[in-house]
Amino acid sequence: MTNTGDPLARAQNTAHEWLTTVASALGTDDRRYTYRVVRAWLHTFRDRLTVESAAHFAAQLPELLRGMFYDGWVPSKVPLRYSADEYIDRISESATIRRTDVRSAMRRVSEGMQRLLSPGSLERALDHLPRDLQEMFLPTPQAAAAQGRTSDDTTELWELRRKVEYLVDAVSDLNRQLMDRPFSGARTDRDPEAVTAAEDMLLPQQGIS
């Protein structure tokens, strides 16, 4: 028997529909994983917007996701300004995913959100973000291609960039571990050639725009 008297039933159904769409974009059936990643996406996105822009964006969300969006929000402290690496650390910790998976996950959530939000609303909100964060939140090129807004060459370029970013994050993590690793025996100084080699692997990649 259907409980037609449940005042939250419609809000719950809508929230489940949105999470299902985003889960499809993420390529997963894991609802808990989807929830964590969507929550991290909403909070990171929210905290970089002004109060007015956040309110405009939140108005597009269904009731329960809007509550998630505002959970823990401190209007007097926004917009928060962090480096791209700091945002990656925050998202990785909040969503409990690897740093190397953050960029892909954020873009795929954006792909799902783009299907659900009114046309142009995601793009208008993205305009308020700095360039490095815009690139982290831009929908995957496959989503844009499906809507006729990119060429095959652009899609290939985005895929190449995604792979480079994955390698940069992986090498960055490795370099950080090597720098923090204690050396045994009488030799306590770090090998300058090894450190320089690690930095040479990183710095050229970071200059890609």
Secondary structure as the mmCIF struct_conf table of DSSP 4:
data_model
#
loop_
_struct_conf.conf_type_id
_struct_conf.id
_struct_conf.beg_label_comp_id
_struct_conf.beg_label_asym_id
_struct_conf.beg_label_seq_id
_struct_conf.end_label_comp_id
_struct_conf.end_label_asym_id
_struct_conf.end_label_seq_id
TURN_TY1_P TURN_TY1_P1 THR A 4 GLY A 5
TURN_TY1_P TURN_TY1_P2 PRO A 7 LEU A 8
HELX_RH_AL_P HELX_RH_AL_P1 ALA A 9 LEU A 26
TURN_TY1_P TURN_TY1_P3 GLY A 27 GLY A 27
HELX_RH_AL_P HELX_RH_AL_P2 ARG A 31 ASP A 47
TURN_TY1_P TURN_TY1_P4 ARG A 48 ARG A 48
BEND BEND1 LEU A 49 LEU A 49
HELX_RH_AL_P HELX_RH_AL_P3 VAL A 51 ALA A 58
TURN_TY1_P TURN_TY1_P5 ALA A 59 GLN A 60
BEND BEND2 LEU A 61 LEU A 61
HELX_RH_AL_P HELX_RH_AL_P4 GLU A 63 TYR A 70
TURN_TY1_P TURN_TY1_P6 ASP A 71 GLY A 72
HELX_RH_3T_P HELX_RH_3T_P1 PRO A 75 LYS A 77
HELX_LH_PP_P HELX_LH_PP_P1 VAL A 78 VAL A 78
BEND BEND3 PRO A 79 PRO A 79
HELX_LH_PP_P HELX_LH_PP_P2 LEU A 80 LEU A 80
HELX_RH_AL_P HELX_RH_AL_P5 ALA A 84 ALA A 95
TURN_TY1_P TURN_TY1_P7 THR A 96 THR A 96
HELX_RH_AL_P HELX_RH_AL_P6 ARG A 99 LEU A 116
BEND BEND4 LEU A 117 LEU A 117
HELX_LH_PP_P HELX_LH_PP_P3 SER A 118 SER A 118
TURN_TY1_P TURN_TY1_P8 PRO A 119 GLY A 120
HELX_RH_AL_P HELX_RH_AL_P7 SER A 121 LEU A 126
TURN_TY1_P TURN_TY1_P9 ASP A 127 HIS A 128
BEND BEND5 LEU A 129 LEU A 129
HELX_RH_AL_P HELX_RH_AL_P8 ARG A 131 PHE A 137
BEND BEND6 LEU A 138 LEU A 138
HELX_LH_PP_P HELX_LH_PP_P4 PRO A 139 THR A 140
HELX_RH_AL_P HELX_RH_AL_P9 PRO A 141 ALA A 146
TURN_TY1_P TURN_TY1_P10 GLN A 147 GLY A 148
BEND BEND7 THR A 150 THR A 150
HELX_RH_AL_P HELX_RH_AL_P10 ASP A 152 ASP A 180
HELX_LH_PP_P HELX_LH_PP_P5 ARG A 181 SER A 184
BEND BEND8 GLY A 185 ALA A 186
BEND BEND9 ASP A 189 ASP A 189
HELX_RH_AL_P HELX_RH_AL_P11 PRO A 192 GLN A 206
TURN_TY1_P TURN_TY1_P11 GLY A 207 GLY A 207
#
